[in-house]
Amino acid sequence: MNCRYCKKPLNHVLIDLGNSPPSNSFLTELQLNEPETFYPLKIFVCDSCFLVQIDEFKRHDEIFSADYAYFSSYSQSWLMHCRNFAGLIRRRLSLGPQSLVLEIASNDGYLLQYFKEDGIPVLGIEPARNTAFEAIQKGIQTRVEFFTEKAAFELCREGLQADLLVGNNVLAHVPDINDFVSGMKLVLKPGGTITMEFPHLMKLISGNQFDTIYHEHFSYLSLTTVSRIFSSHGLTIFDVDELPTHGGSLRIYAAHSGNCQLSSRYNDLLNREEKEGMSDPDYYRGFQAQADSVKNELLSFLIDAKKSRKTVAAYGAAAKGNTLLNYCGIKRDLISYVVDKSPHKIGKFLPGSHIPVMSEDEIRKTKPDLILILPWNLSDEIMSQLGYIGEWEGKFVKPIPKLEVL
């Protein structure tokens, strides 16, 4: 296996989480009786460019299919984050009716809706047909396709180039990162700006966030490595915001090379990554042991709860939760059900563990003693929403970075 960016051989394993099904491949009741395919979840580090990555065991066009279960609009805190960004960047770039905002992986229109409200022309590129349909229903022009260099050529041929090119949590999802970044350069206007958000590798490792590893995340990114990738395609990252989303993310700002001045925030973060040792193979050792510790602690806790006749439910049928549950080997004998807001998941079963997904009414009905919060990055929002479990002395459990009973 070779690095998907620099093509050098990959020899160093960061972490091996065993085998699991794709994290958003939810099952119907009928499918529980059918064979389920598990793929290796093994992550490598390139010793040359330090891109952290997984092999493409399942093709990206199979993962982001018409049955893709992730819809961005079911988290109020995420929607607020996007509304705030839309206002900030509109003012910063003086966007107006003459501008074009193009979003790659626009999902259900969760972000573009806020630009559209302000009268700014928008176009979404979204490969999952079901989520794209939701955006189209909102009146957001959306093309159902993967963004590639070829797709970018077609957009340019039609005279479509972006004043603002946005990609939230998509850069990590592309198997051919060189083709993807090359396409962005093509479709960006000469004076245009790119913003991309992605989980920060430094936070993943320091926060023991191994559960954010799953098959649709092909790459795990540092500012250092992303800067190198962009530069090799004629793009320069000139600014960066550090965000609390997804356990700690970066929002990078990029433009055509030669069109920008590097900010102090960008230089400061590059220096911090260097001091942390992110360009040294030793930085990546020991991560497996951290994950194993969480696995052992959580399993022991749930087994003890079962012995004590305590009932356990989970909240949030999130991809990260499926990684955690499958790595730990947790099934319905330890967690009765999981609750989620999304009607696209309710009534289905989690991949691998086969835990049923229920509506929130199930919590009020069954009054579980413990609720395991799987999307721990939304803990505050979830605990506020489910505060009523205090009526029967219910408690919350947060598994990452270490087990906490709240």
FENKABEL-V277923 format. One record per residue. N is the residue number from 1. SS is DSSP state (hx for helix, st for strand, lp for the rest). PSI is psi in radians with two decimals (* if undefined). D_CENTER is the distance of its C-alpha to the mean C-alpha in whole Angstrom. Layout:
n/ss/psi/d_center
N/SS/PSI/D_CENTER
N/SS/PSI/D_CENTER
This chain:
n/ss/psi/d_center
1/lp/2.36/24
2/st/2.72/24
3/lp/2.36/21
4/lp/-0.22/19
5/lp/-1.08/20
6/lp/-0.11/23
7/lp/0.16/24
8/lp/2.66/26
9/st/2.49/26
10/lp/2.09/24
11/lp/-0.30/26
12/st/2.08/24
13/st/2.14/21
14/st/-0.84/19
15/st/2.54/18
16/st/1.94/19
17/st/0.36/18
18/st/-2.58/20
19/st/2.44/20
20/st/2.78/17
21/lp/2.82/17
22/lp/2.42/13
23/lp/-0.32/11
24/lp/0.32/11
25/lp/1.26/15
26/lp/2.66/17
27/st/2.55/21
28/lp/2.97/24
29/lp/-0.65/27
30/hx/-0.64/29
31/hx/-0.27/26
32/hx/-0.39/26
33/hx/0.05/30
34/lp/2.78/28
35/lp/2.53/27
36/lp/2.27/23
37/lp/2.24/22
38/lp/2.48/20
39/st/2.64/19
40/st/2.44/19
41/st/1.27/16
42/st/2.26/17
43/st/2.33/16
44/st/2.74/18
45/st/2.28/19
46/lp/2.16/21
47/lp/-0.11/24
48/lp/-0.97/25
49/lp/-0.14/22
50/lp/0.52/20
51/lp/2.18/17
52/st/2.31/15
53/st/2.80/14
54/st/2.67/14
55/lp/2.74/17
56/lp/1.39/17
57/lp/-0.62/18
58/lp/2.29/17
59/lp/2.48/17
60/hx/-0.52/14
61/hx/-0.25/17
62/hx/-0.61/17
63/hx/-0.87/14
64/lp/1.08/13
65/lp/-3.01/17
66/lp/-0.27/19
67/lp/0.19/18
68/lp/2.26/14
69/lp/-0.06/13
70/lp/2.04/10
71/lp/2.21/12
72/hx/-0.31/10
73/hx/0.18/14
74/hx/0.17/14
75/lp/2.04/13
76/hx/-0.61/16
77/hx/-0.61/15
78/hx/-0.71/12
79/hx/-0.69/15
80/hx/-0.72/17
81/hx/-0.76/15
82/hx/-0.69/15
83/hx/-0.75/18
84/hx/-0.73/19
85/hx/-0.76/17
86/hx/-0.75/19
87/hx/-0.73/23
88/hx/-0.86/22
89/hx/-0.51/22
90/hx/-0.76/24
91/hx/-0.73/27
92/hx/-0.67/26
93/hx/0.02/26
94/lp/0.84/29
95/lp/2.52/27
96/lp/-2.86/29
97/lp/-0.34/31
98/lp/-0.09/32
99/lp/2.91/28
100/st/2.17/25
101/st/2.07/21
102/st/2.18/19
103/st/2.26/16
104/st/2.30/14
105/lp/1.04/12
106/lp/-0.07/13
107/lp/-2.21/12
108/lp/0.36/15
109/lp/0.26/16
110/lp/-0.59/15
111/lp/-0.83/15
112/hx/-0.43/18
113/hx/-0.56/20
114/hx/-0.55/21
115/hx/-0.72/22
116/hx/-0.69/24
117/hx/-0.55/26
118/lp/0.15/27
119/lp/0.35/29
120/lp/2.21/27
121/st/2.41/26
122/st/2.72/23
123/st/2.23/21
124/st/2.52/18
125/st/2.03/17
126/lp/2.11/15
127/lp/-0.43/16
128/lp/2.01/15
129/hx/-0.67/19
130/hx/-0.69/18
131/hx/-0.64/16
132/hx/-0.66/18
133/hx/-0.69/21
134/hx/-0.71/20
135/hx/-0.76/19
136/hx/-0.65/23
137/hx/-0.48/24
138/lp/0.05/23
139/lp/0.33/25
140/lp/2.07/22
141/lp/2.17/23
142/st/2.34/21
143/st/2.29/21
144/lp/1.62/20
145/lp/2.86/19
146/lp/2.53/17
147/lp/2.11/17
148/lp/3.05/20
149/hx/-0.68/23
150/hx/-0.77/25
151/hx/-0.65/23
152/hx/-0.72/23
153/hx/-0.74/27
154/hx/-0.72/28
155/hx/-0.78/26
156/hx/-0.68/28
157/hx/-0.55/31
158/lp/0.05/31
159/lp/0.37/31
160/lp/1.90/28
161/lp/2.59/26
162/st/2.37/24
163/st/-0.68/25
164/st/2.14/21
165/st/2.01/18
166/st/2.50/15
167/st/1.87/12
168/st/2.05/9
169/lp/0.77/5
170/lp/-0.52/8
171/hx/-0.58/10
172/hx/-0.26/8
173/hx/0.01/8
174/lp/2.27/12
175/lp/-0.59/15
176/lp/1.49/17
177/hx/-0.51/16
178/hx/-0.78/20
179/hx/-0.72/20
180/hx/-0.87/17
181/hx/-0.65/18
182/hx/-0.69/22
183/hx/-0.66/21
184/hx/-0.70/20
185/hx/-0.69/23
186/hx/-0.74/25
187/hx/-0.02/24
188/st/2.25/24
189/st/2.73/27
190/st/-0.64/29
191/st/0.30/29
192/st/2.98/25
193/st/2.41/22
194/st/2.36/19
195/st/2.35/16
196/st/2.36/12
197/st/2.45/10
198/st/2.63/7
199/st/2.44/7
200/st/2.13/11
201/hx/-0.64/12
202/hx/-0.67/15
203/hx/-0.64/13
204/hx/-0.79/12
205/hx/-0.81/15
206/hx/-0.52/17
207/lp/0.15/16
208/lp/0.72/16
209/lp/0.88/12
210/hx/-0.36/12
211/hx/-0.18/11
212/hx/0.12/7
213/lp/2.12/9
214/lp/2.97/9
215/lp/-0.52/11
216/lp/-0.17/9
217/lp/1.68/7
218/lp/-0.47/11
219/st/2.65/11
220/st/2.12/10
221/st/2.41/12
222/lp/2.80/15
223/hx/-0.66/17
224/hx/-0.86/19
225/hx/-0.72/18
226/hx/-0.68/16
227/hx/-0.71/20
228/hx/-0.74/22
229/hx/-0.83/20
230/hx/-0.77/20
231/hx/-0.66/24
232/hx/-0.23/25
233/lp/0.31/24
234/lp/0.39/26
235/st/2.53/23
236/st/2.22/23
237/st/2.19/21
238/st/-0.19/23
239/st/2.82/21
240/st/2.47/18
241/st/2.42/17
242/st/2.17/16
243/st/2.67/14
244/lp/-0.20/13
245/hx/2.56/10
246/hx/0.62/7
247/hx/0.10/10
248/lp/1.81/11
249/st/2.91/10
250/st/2.49/12
251/st/1.95/13
252/st/2.64/16
253/st/2.24/19
254/st/2.78/20
255/st/3.02/24
256/st/2.40/26
257/lp/2.40/28
258/lp/-0.11/31
259/lp/0.24/30
260/lp/2.82/28
261/lp/2.37/29
262/lp/2.34/27
263/lp/2.84/26
264/hx/-0.57/27
265/hx/-0.70/24
266/hx/-0.86/22
267/hx/-0.68/25
268/hx/-0.76/25
269/hx/-0.68/21
270/hx/-0.75/22
271/hx/-0.65/25
272/hx/-0.73/23
273/hx/-0.66/21
274/hx/-0.75/25
275/hx/-0.59/26
276/hx/-0.40/23
277/lp/0.42/24
278/lp/-0.14/21
279/lp/0.46/24
280/lp/2.19/25
281/hx/-0.51/25
282/hx/-0.45/26
283/hx/-0.52/23
284/hx/0.05/21
285/lp/2.57/23
286/lp/-0.09/23
287/hx/-0.59/20
288/hx/-0.75/21
289/hx/-0.63/23
290/hx/-0.75/21
291/hx/-0.73/19
292/hx/-0.63/22
293/hx/-0.76/23
294/hx/-0.77/21
295/hx/-0.87/21
296/hx/-0.71/25
297/hx/-0.77/25
298/hx/-0.76/23
299/hx/-0.78/25
300/hx/-0.73/28
301/hx/-0.81/27
302/hx/-0.63/27
303/hx/-0.74/30
304/hx/-0.68/32
305/hx/-0.71/31
306/hx/-0.73/32
307/hx/-0.56/35
308/lp/0.12/36
309/lp/0.54/35
310/lp/2.44/32
311/lp/2.43/30
312/st/2.25/26
313/st/2.98/24
314/st/2.74/20
315/st/2.32/18
316/lp/1.74/14
317/lp/1.07/14
318/lp/2.74/10
319/hx/-0.75/8
320/hx/-0.59/9
321/hx/-0.67/12
322/hx/-0.64/13
323/hx/-0.83/13
324/hx/-0.87/15
325/hx/-0.74/17
326/hx/-0.65/18
327/hx/-0.67/18
328/hx/-0.23/21
329/lp/0.51/22
330/lp/2.32/22
331/lp/-2.87/24
332/lp/-0.30/26
333/lp/-0.36/29
334/lp/-0.49/27
335/lp/2.10/24
336/lp/-0.72/26
337/st/2.93/23
338/st/2.46/20
339/st/2.49/20
340/lp/2.68/17
341/lp/-0.49/18
342/lp/2.11/17
343/lp/-0.27/20
344/lp/-0.23/18
345/lp/-0.53/17
346/lp/2.35/21
347/lp/-0.11/23
348/lp/-3.05/21
349/st/2.51/21
350/lp/2.47/18
351/lp/2.39/17
352/lp/-1.08/20
353/lp/-0.43/21
354/lp/0.46/22
355/lp/2.31/22
356/st/2.53/23
357/st/2.16/20
358/st/2.94/23
359/lp/2.94/23
360/lp/-0.38/24
361/hx/-0.51/27
362/hx/-0.56/27
363/hx/-0.80/27
364/hx/-0.57/30
365/hx/-0.78/32
366/hx/-0.27/31
367/lp/1.11/31
368/lp/2.61/29
369/lp/-0.60/30
370/st/2.43/26
371/st/2.02/23
372/st/2.07/20
373/st/1.89/17
374/lp/-0.80/14
375/lp/1.29/11
376/hx/-0.37/13
377/hx/-0.26/11
378/hx/0.42/13
379/hx/-0.79/16
380/hx/-0.78/19
381/hx/-0.75/18
382/hx/-0.77/18
383/hx/-0.58/22
384/hx/-0.75/23
385/hx/-0.65/23
386/lp/0.43/24
387/hx/-0.38/27
388/hx/-0.20/29
389/hx/-0.24/29
390/hx/-0.36/31
391/hx/-0.55/34
392/hx/0.42/34
393/lp/0.55/33
394/lp/2.70/30
395/st/2.69/27
396/st/2.58/23
397/st/2.23/22
398/st/2.12/19
399/lp/-0.37/18
400/lp/2.40/16
401/lp/-0.31/17
402/lp/2.79/21
403/lp/2.27/22
404/st/2.42/23
405/st/2.11/25
406/lp/*/25
